[in-house]
Amino acid sequence: MFPVTSAETTAAFLLDRVRAARGPLWDEGRARVAPPEPPSGPALRTFAERRVRGVPEDVARGLFAWDRGERPVDLLFEIPPARGVLALQARGRRCVCLLDDAVALGHGDPRHPDGLAFALHDLCHMEKFVAPEHHAGQVGFFRLVERALAAPAMIALEQDLDDTWRAERDYVIADMNGSAVFLFAALKMKLKLAVGRRGAPFGPALDVLLSAMDLSDDVRDAARAVSPRRDHPADARRLLDHFESVGAGVAIRRASGSPATPAPRSPPPPASRPAAAAASTAPSS
């Protein structure tokens, strides 16, 4: 007998909770996403045959790819800390958390009040993380941010910043996916706001961050110029090229042919990932 894959475990979790919440309305008809090969287990086969209410097509597609070993995902049964998610992403991976409703509700994010909503949220982020147009850039960005947050100068700077900064920083590093340039611009904006709340100039703080990320002079100039307004396309391209070059050696090969991941036998130790309530914007969620 083949081991139960993490994708099958997740599909069964989703299916059980949708059926419990919606009764016979769980079934929205014939599936629109066909896996390229037969799935490994009964829950995934249900997704291959039927549309499950509330489960986006991209999530179903991602489950099938995960079952084939084509998604770099760790299945967890507790909420990891933000730095734990950052460490995963810096190594080209993400996580999907299967939680009891009480644990999800206690996390404090009103967008994900139960285990079903939390799992769907993580699965949607999985697909944004592995999107081929953004994956290598994201991995490079997260690798450089992980390096920066461990640098003594950045640690010293953060000691003078408030809890709002820490919550918003954690939101960027653990709960946003998409364009690496936009992620950097978001982090830069959060730092600017945090320094402004102290009444301090932004330039020196930005220099600390860019130095801690170990950017060359030309990349630093591009990083200073980019903003969420997307009004410096040449600088954005230069910065993205650098992120992609850093991430290229770690980023997944989407058709790697690696074996499917068996579901873990025991949950990891408990921890906590930051709720998004403290963050002001979440375009990638």
Stockholm file with secondary structure:
# STOCKHOLM 1.0

chainA/1-285         MFPVTSAETTAAFLLDRVRAARGPLWDEGRARVAPPEPPSGPALRTFAERRVRGVPEDVARGLFAWDRGERPVDLLFEIPPARGVLALQARGRRCVCLLDDAVALGHGDPRHPDGLAFALHDLCHMEKFVAPEHHAGQVGFFRLVERALAAPAMIALEQDLDDTWRAERDYVIADMNGSAVFLFAALKMKLKLAVGRRGAPFGPALDVLLSAMDLSDDVRDAARAVSPRRDHPADARRLLDHFESVGAGVAIRRASGSPATPAPRSPPPPASRPAAAAASTAPSS
#=GR chainA/1-285 SS CCCCBHHHHHHHHHHHHHHHHHGGGGEEEECSCCCSSCCSSHHHHHHHHEEETTCCHHHHHHHHHHHTTCSCEEEESSCCCHHHHHHHHHTTCEEEECCCHHHHHHTCCTTCCSHHHHHHHHHHHHHHHHCTTTHHHHHHHHHHHHHHHTSHHHHHHHHTSCHHHHHHHHHHHHHCCSCHHHHHHHHHHHHHHHHHHTTCCHHHHHHHHHHHTTCCHHHHHHHHHCCTTCCCHHHHHHHHHHHHHHHTTTSCCTTCCCCCCBCCSSCCCCCCCCCGGGCSCCTTC
#=GC SS_cons         CCCCBHHHHHHHHHHHHHHHHHGGGGEEEECSCCCSSCCSSHHHHHHHHEEETTCCHHHHHHHHHHHTTCSCEEEESSCCCHHHHHHHHHTTCEEEECCCHHHHHHTCCTTCCSHHHHHHHHHHHHHHHHCTTTHHHHHHHHHHHHHHHTSHHHHHHHHTSCHHHHHHHHHHHHHCCSCHHHHHHHHHHHHHHHHHHTTCCHHHHHHHHHHHTTCCHHHHHHHHHCCTTCCCHHHHHHHHHHHHHHHTTTSCCTTCCCCCCBCCSSCCCCCCCCCGGGCSCCTTC
//
